[in-house]
Amino acid sequence: MRSINVEVPDATAAAAKLTPEEARLWLAFSLYREGRLSTGPCAELAGLDRRAFLDELARHRVEAPYAVSDWEADVATLQKLGHL
């Protein structure tokens, strides 16, 4: 497994009151929000199980990625079902 190490200067980490665990969680949030990773890999990155990661997403009000193409597919499905 390849790993990436990111150094955060002590002064920056202290000013942000950022722990290594929080840094991993916020990185996971960002990757999820951008649609680059799903909840499973993001949970692993954050050091949580999937359920706990989903709880953190909700607690921090991180929205699921939802593209225009997702919306168009949902509309098409609703039209096929006769709901629109």
N, C-alpha and C positions, 0 to 999 in steps of 0.2 A: 504494500500500500504506500502510495506517495502522500506526503503531508506537506503543508505549506505553513511556514512560521511567519507570523506578522509581529513586528515589534511596535509597541506603542510607548512613546516616551513616558517616563514616570510622572512628569508634571502634567501631561495631557490626561493620562489615566486618572490621576488624582483629581484634577479639575472636573472631569466628567463623572467622578465617583464610579469608575468602571472597573469591574472585576473581570478576570479572564472568562468566567462562566457567562457573565452578561455580554461580553464581546462576542462570544460564540453564538449566544441567543440572538443578538441583534443582527449578526451576519446571516444567520438562518432566516430571520424575518425578511431581510432584504432579498435574499435569493428566492424565497417563496413568493413574496409580493411581485417580483419581476417575472415570475413564471419560469425561472431557470431550474428550480428543483421542486419536487412534490413534497408532501408532508413527511413521508418516510425518511428520505435522505436528510431533510432539514432537521427532523427530530434527532437523528443520529449525530449530526453536526453539533446540535445544541446539547448533546449528552442527555437527552430525555427519551422516554418511550413516546410513541406516536400520540397516545391519548393525552399525555402531559403537555406535549407540544401544541396540540389542538387547543387545550385549555389556556396555554400561554398566548396563542394567537387571539383567542376571544378576550382574554383579560387585557391585552394591549391594543385591542380593537384593530388588529391587522386584517385588512380585507383580502379576500381571495382574488387572485388574478382573474379578470373577466374581460376578454377582448371583444371587439366588434364582431368578429367571426363567431364567437361563442353565442352572442346575442342573436345573430342572424340564424344560426342553427337552432336555437331555442324557439324562435318565431316560426321557422319552417316546421318544426315538430308540432307546435301548438296548432298551426294551420292544418296539418295533416290529421290531427286528432279532432278537428272541428271546434277548437276552443277559441279561435279568432275569426 
